[in-house]
Amino acid sequence: MNNEKPIRVLVLDDDRFMLEFVSHLLRDLGVSEVLVAEDGKAGLFVMSAQVSAIDLLICDIEMPGMDGIEFLRNIADQYYSGKIVLFSGVDPDLLKATERLASVRGLNVISTLTKPVTVGSLVAILAQLSIPIPRRPDPARIRQIFTVEEIQQALAADQIDLFYQPKIAVSSRRVTSVECLARWRHAQYGYVSPDNFIPVIEQSELINDFTRDVLRKSAQQLDLWLQEGLDLKISVNVSMENLDRFNLPEIYETAVRECYVPIDRITLEITEGKLGKDFAQSLDILTRLRLKGFGLAIDDFGIGYSSMETLKHMPFTELKVDRIFAHGAAKDPATRAILESSIKLGKALGLNVVVEGIEAGTDYQLAVELGCDEIQGFFIAKPMPGGEFTEWLAKYEKTIDERF
């Protein structure tokens, strides 16, 4: 490359907001040619249609359809020689593992980024290219995507909506519960996914109010469904940053009882990768949450740091196997082995085992054969607003036999 040749960048991410945001920042930095793709297959198509080479790929790992790892395998087979940046909201160790895999395949990964991406991180990336950054950004803009103040205003304005992704029981194929997922209804960007604002909330004092608000809204929606005669349970994500107060069980109990729903219909999902922060305090709070009647799920199992000892002592009722060990498991022996061992471990410990991230019929059939209890993923349905979910459920109940 020379100083007169424009940088050509391709950004791959299934999050439309992130595509728009990163593209906008790159153009602000003077990158005139920014191409985008929403999954690996689209990325391969975009690359095949180019006359001039792509200088830099900024690639998400977690995408529906062809994910980032499959995409990297394909471009390695095509001898792609440009630079690559991997980014995602997954555990940093998983990002590093993907970086090592790409290097083994002969690809040139120059950096990894965790979401949310910042202007400063993009400046650092472009500085590694062999040509200078065309324009220097305003120092005031080198910050996170959203500030604490912006999110605080969003919470005050009630701009956090909940989407619901169904889980089905393997035994009956009927919908047993839903996972409640927060979305920011942004005036400029539309719905913003949690990867882009939850990290900011976790690093501030907003996390406790945010989680309590999500729990309350989830319980209110469950109350409406129960009144309509729907036999459902709900799962709500809880950050380990929430486990900083010994009276948390009472706070959550009050929030749910005010909505007149049984506590035993609510499961709190805890991400595995952060379980070791303060074992004694976490064990105290989680045990008392179980005493109150809440179910407890260990989320994203397999990508964090939890030991067998942690699983032995923590009072979990459910194990959720991370999507990276379900996607493509029917075709990949190593992935299948990890999926099978995770399910067996959960069953041996007496836990309800949920396999999430199921996108294909072959992976669904494998998870069923391996003995999991529940399935979650795009193969069943995408997350959707409450009203849309009710309509979807009515249609689903009528077409179960046709779907499987």
ABEGO torsion letter per residue (X at the ends): XBAABBBBBBBBBABAAAAAAAAAAAAAAGBABBBBBABAAAAAAAAAABABBBABBBBBABBBEBBAAAAAAAAAAAGBABBBBBBBABBAAAAAAAAAAAAAAGBBBABBBBOBBBAAAAAAAAAABABBBABBBBAAABBBABBAAAAAAAAAAGABBBBBBBBBBAAAGBBABBBBBBBBBBAAAEBBBAAAAAAAAAABAAAAAAAAAAAAAAAAAAAAAAAAGBBBBBBBBBBAAABABAAAAAAAAAAAAAAGBBAAABBBBBBAAAAAABAAAAAAAAAAAAAAGBBBBBBGBGABABBAAAAAABBBABBBBBAAAABGAAABAAAAAAAAAAAAAAAAAGBBBBBBGBABAAAAAAAAAAGBABBBEAAABBBBBAAAAAAAAAAAAAAAAAAX
